[in-house]
């Protein structure tokens, strides 16, 4: 009877998990590698945080004239109180243009101007433009212009608003000289650029657009244009 060769036992196959996989070892043999049932989660990727939104600044331009009753009322009841409450927010950029319905013509190296309310108004307009030129910080020239607004003449303005002021002599020389008249004429160029629609003083422009309602409620109109973060001074208008 021939000798029966003993065969090796059959390999035992394991039940492999669904996430098992084949790998080739160094002897070119295929082996199984079992993955854990619950593999660890992938590492968390850092989340990009958007930069904080830059606070907007409302652009305010007011075309005015020194002895206009409507301008005087607006400056005293609207601009000065609004500026007092909102200037600390640093969310306003206010530009005043004292000229109104005046007119200027060049005469060699000088200018001759006529104003709606007469010669005194021209000199007061010139004082305001000189203040903007020599005191460029709005914290300095806005209150000063507010004081000058509506005064009878240049002498009265200096007595009431510039008595003892460190720039009094400089502003006087500017107001009655060629520089004051040139600055006044330049303010006229800005005013004329509005075009034929310019028919009322004061003319209030917010963010490039005339806003009629600002004549009656400047602070509210400013606050409605201030975006997040909203300053506490404007919360009452939400």
C-alpha positions in Angstrom: 0.0 0.0 0.0 1.6 3.2 -1.0 2.6 5.6 1.6 0.1 8.5 1.8 1.8 11.8 1.9 0.5 13.9 4.8 -0.7 17.2 3.7 -0.4 20.3 5.8 -3.6 21.5 7.4 -5.6 24.0 5.5 -5.0 27.6 6.4 -7.4 29.1 8.8 -9.1 32.1 7.4 -10.1 34.7 9.7 -13.1 36.9 9.3 -11.7 40.2 8.4 -13.3 43.4 9.3 -14.7 45.6 6.6 -11.9 48.1 7.0 -9.1 45.4 6.8 -6.7 45.7 3.9 -4.0 43.8 2.1 -0.3 44.7 2.5 2.7 43.2 0.9 5.5 42.2 3.3 9.2 42.1 2.6 9.0 38.5 1.2 6.5 39.6 -1.4 3.7 37.8 0.4 0.3 39.4 0.8 -0.8 39.8 4.4 -3.9 41.3 6.0 -3.7 44.3 8.2 -6.7 44.9 10.4 -7.8 48.5 11.0 -9.5 49.3 14.3 -13.3 49.4 14.2 -13.4 53.0 15.2 -10.3 54.7 13.7 -9.3 58.0 15.4 -10.8 61.1 13.8 -8.5 63.1 11.6 -6.7 66.0 13.3 -8.7 69.1 13.4 -7.7 71.7 10.9 -7.4 75.3 12.1 -10.4 77.4 11.3 -9.7 80.6 9.5 -11.1 83.5 11.5 -12.0 86.4 9.3 -10.4 89.7 10.2 -12.6 92.1 12.1 -14.7 94.3 9.9 -13.2 97.8 9.5 -15.5 100.4 11.0 -16.9 102.7 8.4 -16.6 106.5 8.6 -19.5 108.7 7.4 -18.4 111.4 5.0 -20.1 114.7 5.9 -19.9 117.8 3.7 -21.8 121.0 4.6 -22.0 123.9 2.2 -22.8 127.0 4.2 -22.5 130.8 4.5 -21.8 132.8 7.6 -24.9 135.0 7.9 -27.5 132.7 6.4 -30.3 132.3 9.1 -31.0 128.7 8.0 -27.3 127.9 8.2 -27.1 129.5 11.7 -30.0 127.5 12.9 -28.6 124.3 11.5 -25.2 124.8 12.9 -26.5 125.6 16.4 -29.3 123.1 16.6 -27.9 120.2 14.6 -24.2 120.3 13.8 -22.7 121.4 17.1 -24.8 119.1 19.3 -24.2 116.1 16.9 -20.5 116.8 16.8 -20.3 117.1 20.5 -21.9 113.7 21.0 -20.4 111.8 18.1 -16.9 113.2 17.4 -15.3 110.9 20.0 -16.5 107.8 18.1 -14.1 108.7 15.2 -16.8 107.6 12.8 -17.3 111.1 11.1 -15.2 113.0 8.6 -16.7 116.5 8.5 -15.9 119.0 5.8 -17.3 122.5 6.0 -17.4 124.7 2.9 -18.1 128.3 3.8 -19.3 130.1 0.6 -22.9 129.5 -0.1 -24.5 131.7 -2.8 -21.5 134.0 -3.1 -19.5 134.7 -6.3 -15.8 135.4 -6.9 -13.9 136.7 -9.9 -10.1 136.7 -10.3 -8.4 140.1 -10.4 -4.7 139.6 -11.4 -3.3 137.7 -8.3 -6.3 138.4 -6.1 -10.1 137.8 -6.0 -13.1 140.0 -5.6 -16.1 138.3 -4.0 -19.7 139.3 -3.5 -21.8 137.5 -0.9 -25.6 137.0 -0.6 -25.7 139.0 2.7 -23.1 141.6 1.9 -19.4 142.4 2.5 -19.5 141.4 6.2 -20.6 137.9 5.3 -17.7 137.6 2.8 -15.2 138.5 5.6 -16.8 136.0 7.9 -16.7 133.3 5.2 -13.0 134.2 4.8 -12.4 133.8 8.5 -14.0 130.4 8.5 -11.9 129.3 5.5 -8.8 130.6 7.2 -9.7 128.6 10.3 -10.0 125.4 8.3 -6.6 126.2 6.6 -4.6 127.0 9.7 -6.5 124.8 12.3 -7.0 121.7 10.2 -8.1 119.5 13.1 -11.9 119.5 13.1 -11.8 119.4 16.9 -10.3 122.9 16.6 -12.1 124.6 13.7 -15.6 123.2 14.0 -16.4 124.8 17.4 -14.7 128.0 16.2 -16.8 128.2 13.1 -19.9 127.4 15.1 -19.1 130.4 17.2 -18.4 132.7 14.3 -21.6 131.6 12.5 -24.3 134.3 12.5 -22.0 137.1 13.9 -22.6 140.6 12.6 -19.1 141.3 11.4 -15.5 140.3 11.6 -14.8 142.5 14.7 -17.7 141.0 16.6 -16.5 137.5 15.6 -13.0 138.1 16.9 -14.2 139.6 20.2 -16.6 136.7 20.9 -14.7 133.8 19.5 -11.0 134.5 19.3 -10.2 136.8 22.2 -7.0 135.4 23.7 -6.8 132.6 21.1 -3.2 131.6 20.2 -3.9 131.9 16.5 -5.9 135.2 16.7 -3.3 137.3 14.9 -2.7 134.7 12.2 -6.4 134.3 11.5 -7.0 138.1 11.4 -4.2 138.6 8.8 -5.6 135.7 6.7 -9.2 136.9 6.9 -8.6 140.4 5.6 -5.8 139.5 3.1 -5.3 137.8 -0.2 -5.0 134.3 1.3 -8.5 134.6 2.9 -10.0 135.7 -0.4 -8.2 132.9 -2.3 -9.4 130.3 0.2 -12.9 131.8 -0.2 -12.7 131.5 -3.9 -11.5 127.9 -3.7 -14.5 127.1 -1.5 -16.6 128.6 -4.2 -15.1 126.2 -6.8 -16.2 123.3 -4.6 -19.7 124.8 -4.2 -20.1 125.5 -7.9 -19.1 121.9 -8.7 -22.5 120.8 -7.2 -24.2 122.2 -10.3 -27.5 123.8 -11.0 -29.3 121.7 -8.3 -27.6 123.8 -5.6 -30.6 125.9 -4.5 -30.6 125.9 -0.7 -28.1 126.8 2.1 -27.1 124.8 4.1 -26.6 122.0 1.6 -25.8 118.8 3.6 -24.2 115.8 1.8 -23.7 112.5 3.5 -21.6 109.8 1.9 -21.7 111.7 -1.5 -25.5 112.2 -1.6 -27.5 115.2 -0.5 -29.7 114.4 2.5 -32.6 116.8 3.0 -33.7 115.2 6.2 -30.3 115.9 7.8 -31.3 119.6 8.0 -33.9 118.5 10.6 -32.3 115.5 12.2 -28.6 115.4 11.5 -27.6 113.1 14.4 -30.2 110.4 13.5 -29.1 110.5 9.8 -25.5 110.1 10.8 -26.2 107.2 13.2 -28.2 105.4 10.6 -25.2 105.4 8.3 -22.7 104.2 11.0 -22.4 100.4 10.6 -21.2 97.8 13.0 -19.8 98.2 15.5 -22.5 100.6 16.5 -21.3 103.3 19.0 -23.4 103.6 22.2 -24.3 107.1 21.2 -26.4 105.7 18.3 -28.2 102.9 20.1 -31.2 105.1 20.7 -31.8 105.2 16.9 -31.9 101.4 16.4 
